[in-house]
Amino acid sequence: MKDPYIRLTAGVLAISFGCALGIYLVFLMRLVQMKMDEEKIQKPSFDVLLLLVKEVQLPLQCGKIWFFLMLFWTVFCLFGGSVTLGQWKRQEEARFSFDLWFIFMGLLFFYIGMSIRYLLWKKRRMATASVQATVVSIEPGRGVDNSIVYRPVYKFYAEGIMHRIVSPKGHNTSPVKEGERVKLYYIPGQPGKILVPQEQRAIRRISIFFCVLGTLSPFAGLLAPWLRLL
């Protein structure tokens, strides 16, 4: 890091990212506190606290977090691209044009990951009523490509009636086991329309993969000039 301009830019980017992360954590802790007050939890254990953090990842308020992160990361990547463009006159253009790909491909990956998380949040926004359900069976069937898929059947009591609902989504391997107790959400007044977090684990992992890749790629582009100066 022999170039003072690069060091200054790195400092500004690090501070901006740290501030954004701090704001996110403060907002997340505020949601956890609201959840604790709602469920009248006084001194939660670490496991309970971790469960609460997971629980508030997709409530109504998280739309604000989603919007904030999308806006911040767009500005971050555009600023990083501007920094890279500013180095062209002093270095080899071919190398720095390659660095730009890291930055803007990172932005694309981040958009993909966050778009998936937005769709998950949108579904969770509608299904606000929660209930404990029992997996009574796993029914095999045919998917859209004629492959064998498995749909769990859930039994639960909601709005004065016992319901037996077949999952609308088929899986190559069942995400739950027969006899297992799971937490699911449904749209108030429409218990037949359910959302099961355990069935979303695979798609959540994909969204996290794209978000992490989109976060690391711009840093790879910004660190490339430093590595060349070492």
C-alpha positions as CSV (number, residue, x, y, z in Angstrom):
1,M,0.0,0.0,0.0
2,K,2.6,2.5,-1.1
3,D,0.2,4.9,-2.8
4,P,-1.3,7.4,-0.2
5,Y,-4.4,7.8,-2.4
6,I,-5.1,4.1,-2.3
7,R,-4.7,4.0,1.5
8,L,-7.1,7.0,1.9
9,T,-9.6,5.3,-0.3
10,A,-9.3,2.0,1.6
11,G,-9.9,3.9,4.8
12,V,-13.0,5.6,3.6
13,L,-14.4,2.4,2.3
14,A,-13.7,0.5,5.5
15,I,-15.2,3.2,7.6
16,S,-18.4,3.4,5.5
17,F,-18.8,-0.4,5.5
18,G,-18.2,-0.5,9.3
19,C,-20.8,2.2,9.9
20,A,-23.3,0.4,7.7
21,L,-22.7,-2.9,9.5
22,G,-23.0,-1.2,12.9
23,I,-26.4,0.4,11.9
24,Y,-27.6,-3.0,10.7
25,L,-26.6,-4.7,14.0
26,V,-28.2,-2.0,16.1
27,F,-31.4,-2.2,14.1
28,L,-31.4,-6.0,14.3
29,M,-30.9,-5.9,18.1
30,R,-33.8,-3.5,18.4
31,L,-36.0,-6.0,16.6
32,V,-34.8,-8.8,18.9
33,Q,-35.6,-6.6,21.9
34,M,-39.1,-6.0,20.6
35,K,-39.6,-9.7,20.1
36,M,-38.4,-10.4,23.7
37,D,-40.9,-7.8,25.0
38,E,-43.6,-9.4,22.9
39,E,-43.0,-12.9,24.2
40,K,-42.1,-11.6,27.7
41,I,-38.6,-13.0,27.8
42,Q,-36.5,-11.5,30.6
43,K,-33.0,-13.1,30.5
44,P,-32.7,-15.2,27.4
45,S,-29.9,-17.9,27.1
46,F,-27.5,-17.8,24.2
47,D,-29.5,-20.5,22.3
48,V,-32.7,-18.6,22.8
49,L,-31.1,-15.3,21.8
50,L,-29.7,-17.0,18.6
51,L,-33.2,-18.3,17.9
52,L,-34.7,-14.8,18.3
53,V,-32.1,-13.4,15.9
54,K,-33.1,-15.9,13.3
55,E,-36.7,-15.3,14.0
56,V,-36.6,-11.6,13.2
57,Q,-34.6,-11.9,10.0
58,L,-37.7,-11.7,7.8
59,P,-40.4,-9.7,9.6
60,L,-42.1,-6.6,8.2
61,Q,-39.4,-4.2,9.4
62,C,-36.6,-6.1,7.6
63,G,-37.8,-4.5,4.3
64,K,-36.0,-1.4,5.6
65,I,-32.8,-3.3,6.2
66,W,-33.1,-4.8,2.7
67,F,-33.5,-1.4,1.1
68,F,-30.7,0.1,3.1
69,L,-28.2,-2.7,2.2
70,M,-29.1,-2.5,-1.5
71,L,-28.7,1.2,-1.6
72,F,-25.4,1.2,0.4
73,W,-23.8,-1.6,-1.6
74,T,-24.7,0.1,-4.9
75,V,-23.0,3.3,-3.8
76,F,-20.1,1.3,-2.4
77,C,-19.5,-0.5,-5.7
78,L,-19.9,2.6,-7.8
79,F,-17.4,4.4,-5.6
80,G,-15.0,1.5,-5.8
81,G,-15.4,1.5,-9.6
82,S,-14.6,5.2,-9.7
83,V,-11.5,4.6,-7.6
84,T,-10.4,2.0,-10.1
85,L,-11.0,4.2,-13.0
86,G,-9.0,7.0,-11.4
87,Q,-5.9,4.7,-11.5
88,W,-6.0,4.1,-15.2
89,K,-3.8,7.0,-16.2
90,R,-1.0,5.9,-13.8
91,Q,-1.1,2.2,-14.4
92,E,-1.8,-0.4,-17.2
93,E,-5.4,0.0,-18.5
94,A,-5.8,-3.7,-19.2
95,R,-5.2,-4.7,-15.6
96,F,-7.5,-2.1,-14.2
97,S,-10.3,-2.8,-16.7
98,F,-10.1,-6.4,-15.4
99,D,-10.3,-5.1,-11.8
100,L,-13.6,-3.4,-12.8
101,W,-15.2,-6.8,-13.6
102,F,-14.6,-7.9,-10.0
103,I,-16.5,-4.8,-8.7
104,F,-19.4,-4.9,-11.0
105,M,-19.8,-8.6,-11.1
106,G,-19.9,-8.4,-7.3
107,L,-22.7,-5.9,-7.5
108,L,-24.6,-8.3,-9.9
109,F,-24.1,-11.3,-7.5
110,F,-25.2,-9.2,-4.6
111,Y,-28.4,-8.1,-6.4
112,I,-29.2,-11.8,-7.2
113,G,-28.7,-12.9,-3.6
114,M,-30.7,-9.9,-2.2
115,S,-33.5,-10.4,-4.7
116,I,-33.9,-14.0,-3.5
117,R,-34.0,-12.8,0.1
118,Y,-36.6,-10.1,-0.9
119,L,-38.9,-12.8,-2.3
120,L,-38.5,-14.8,0.9
121,W,-39.3,-11.7,2.9
122,K,-42.3,-11.0,0.8
123,K,-43.8,-14.4,1.5
124,R,-43.0,-14.1,5.2
125,R,-44.6,-10.7,5.2
126,M,-48.0,-12.2,4.3
127,A,-47.8,-15.3,6.5
128,T,-47.7,-13.7,9.9
129,A,-49.6,-16.3,12.1
130,S,-47.4,-19.0,13.5
131,V,-48.3,-22.5,14.8
132,Q,-46.6,-25.8,15.7
133,A,-47.4,-28.5,13.2
134,T,-46.7,-32.3,13.0
135,V,-45.4,-33.9,9.9
136,V,-47.8,-36.8,9.5
137,S,-46.4,-38.2,6.2
138,I,-44.2,-37.6,3.2
139,E,-46.0,-38.0,-0.1
140,P,-44.1,-38.8,-3.3
141,G,-45.2,-37.3,-6.5
142,R,-44.1,-36.0,-9.9
143,G,-42.5,-32.6,-10.4
144,V,-42.8,-30.3,-13.5
145,D,-39.9,-32.2,-15.2
146,N,-41.6,-35.6,-14.4
147,S,-39.0,-36.3,-11.7
148,I,-40.0,-37.8,-8.3
149,V,-40.5,-35.2,-5.6
150,Y,-41.6,-35.4,-2.0
151,R,-44.2,-33.2,-0.4
152,P,-44.6,-33.2,3.4
153,V,-48.1,-33.3,4.9
154,Y,-48.6,-31.1,7.9
155,K,-51.2,-31.4,10.6
156,F,-52.0,-28.5,12.9
157,Y,-54.7,-26.7,14.8
158,A,-55.5,-23.1,13.7
159,E,-58.5,-20.8,14.0
160,G,-60.6,-23.5,15.8
161,I,-60.1,-26.2,13.2
162,M,-57.6,-29.1,12.7
163,H,-56.0,-28.8,9.3
164,R,-54.1,-31.3,7.2
165,I,-52.2,-29.5,4.5
166,V,-49.9,-30.9,1.8
167,S,-46.9,-28.7,1.1
168,P,-47.3,-26.9,-2.2
169,K,-43.6,-27.3,-2.9
170,G,-42.0,-30.6,-3.9
171,H,-38.4,-31.5,-2.9
172,N,-35.9,-34.0,-4.3
173,T,-35.2,-35.0,-0.7
174,S,-37.7,-34.2,2.1
175,P,-36.4,-31.3,4.3
176,V,-38.4,-32.7,7.3
177,K,-39.0,-36.2,8.7
178,E,-42.2,-38.0,9.4
179,G,-43.4,-37.4,13.0
180,E,-41.2,-34.3,13.4
181,R,-42.7,-31.1,15.0
182,V,-42.0,-28.0,13.0
183,K,-43.0,-24.3,13.2
184,L,-44.9,-23.0,10.2
185,Y,-46.6,-19.7,9.3
186,Y,-49.9,-19.2,7.5
187,I,-51.9,-16.2,6.2
188,P,-54.4,-15.1,8.8
189,G,-57.9,-16.2,7.7
190,Q,-56.3,-18.6,5.1
191,P,-54.7,-21.5,7.1
192,G,-54.4,-23.5,3.8
193,K,-51.7,-21.1,2.6
194,I,-48.6,-22.0,4.6
195,L,-44.9,-21.2,4.8
196,V,-42.5,-23.6,6.4
197,P,-39.0,-22.1,7.2
198,Q,-37.4,-25.5,7.2
199,E,-38.4,-26.0,3.5
200,Q,-36.6,-22.8,2.6
201,R,-33.2,-23.8,4.0
202,A,-31.8,-24.6,0.6
203,I,-32.9,-21.4,-1.1
204,R,-31.7,-19.4,1.9
205,R,-28.2,-20.9,1.5
206,I,-28.2,-20.1,-2.2
207,S,-29.1,-16.5,-1.4
208,I,-26.4,-16.3,1.3
209,F,-23.8,-17.7,-1.2
210,F,-24.6,-15.0,-3.7
211,C,-24.6,-12.3,-1.1
212,V,-21.2,-13.4,0.2
213,L,-19.8,-13.7,-3.3
214,G,-21.1,-10.3,-4.1
215,T,-19.6,-8.9,-1.0
216,L,-16.1,-10.3,-1.5
217,S,-15.7,-9.8,-5.3
218,P,-15.6,-5.9,-5.1
219,F,-12.9,-6.2,-2.4
220,A,-10.9,-8.4,-4.6
221,G,-11.0,-5.7,-7.3
222,L,-10.0,-3.0,-4.9
223,L,-7.2,-5.0,-3.4
224,A,-5.7,-5.9,-6.7
225,P,-3.8,-2.5,-7.0
226,W,-2.4,-3.0,-3.5
227,L,-1.0,-6.4,-4.4
228,R,0.7,-5.1,-7.5
229,L,2.5,-2.4,-5.5
230,L,3.8,-4.9,-2.9
